[in-house]
Amino acid sequence: MESIKEIFRIGIGPSSSHTMGPQKAATIFAERHKDASSFNVILYGSLAATGRGHMTDIAIEDVLRPIAPVQISWKPRTFLPFHPNGMKFVAYDIDGKPIDDWTVYSVGGGALSEGKGDDDYFRTKDVYPLNSLDEIKQWCDNTGCSYWEYVDIHEDDDINDYLLQIWQVMKDSVERGLNHEGVLPGPLHLPRKASTYNVKASGYKQSLQSRGLVYSYALAVSEENASGGVIVTAPTCGACGVVPAVLYHIYKSHNFSDNRIIRALATAGLFGSIVKKNASISGAEVGCQGEVGVACAMASAAACQIFGGSPAQIEYAAEMGLEHHLGMTCDPVCGLVQIPCIERNAFAATRALDAQLYASFSDGSHRVSFDRVVNVMKQTGHDLPSLYKETGEGGLAKGYSDK
């Protein structure tokens, strides 16, 4: 299993699959062909279907256009076999003859793949010897250690510094979002709500105030993402508000140290990595259950650890966080990461805290394992029709157009 650094990436919104991934691919292709006279980039499947709303073309053109003219071709009805988010880059010489072409896939969370298995250019080394939560939990039971200690043992020596940077960017994105007002970009003219929710929360009694603040923190990060701000994928841009909202709320209300938050992030990253390894975090592949659902599981696990949960209780919290998002479609209105994405982040953040509380009241015993839910999520995602997986053709997105 890969490093948790592959789950937590610092980048700009609004979409890890549709913005960060294609921009990274364009950068690699540009480095290979600095002398090209023109480029053609063909976008396939889900990448083409909602690419305009996600600013995929802008992300690619910003990289390639300084070198040579770029033509973007859109083929939303054509799905390449490896992944729904396929793209093909072609470079041409001065005579208009192709000198190179490259097919690559944006597989979720800003990650890329050539679909070539062990020969893949983007294949990263595995740093964890165990690939399932059942195995890792058994290791915890045998050693008396917690999940964050398993991460600490197997990651590079710089992992705590990396997670501290991740935490700082998360905090910054919450605080920027709380201070920004106005309308989000795009045809929906959706007003920002984080600042208003944050102010209104102060007028409620403590129990409701707490929930209102969590809403405002999740809205803040998600609105920053929707406006192209700097955020952390956790595990994706579309679900980037959940983990920061939960951890920021705990940090502010309980005065926990950065070190405690970093350990919680390590645990969250481990659970996210397990899903990425054994299923998917790509909305185009399995729907929003793989984005907001996984984010909720990560946040549930992190919160449960901070409040002293056992490995079994932490696993139970994460299992509930994912289980109760099973079947969630990815149906962004106008192809934007706004409706229903932003509200989903806010509700998932509070659901994560509920899962943590529910698990802490238990002894950790439960019938359905986290690994089982991951497998069910993968199968459910494959059973969903493509119109419910980031194509903007079904569900809430049906009948809307950004053209």
Secondary structure, 3 states (H helix, E strand, C coil): CCCHHHCCCEEECCCHHHHHHHHHHHHHHHHHCCCCCEEEEEEEHHHHHCCCCCCHHHHHHHHHCCCCCEEEEEECCCCCCCCCCEEEEEEECCCCCEEEEEEEEEEECCEEECCCHHHCCCCCCCCCCCCCHHHHHHHHHHHCCCHHHHHHHHCCCCHHHHHHHHHHHHHHHHHHHHHCCCECCCCCCCECCHHHHHHHHCCCCHHHHHHHHHHHHHHHHHHHHHCCCEEECCCCCCCCCHHHHHHHHHHHHHCCCHHHHHHHHHHHHHHHHHHHHHCCCCHHHHCHHHCHHHHHHHHHHHHHHHCCCCHHHHHHHHHHHHHCCCCCCECCHHHCCCCCHHHHHHHHHHHHHHHHHHHHHCCCCCCCCHHHHHHHHHHHHHHCCHHHECCCCCHHHCCCCCC
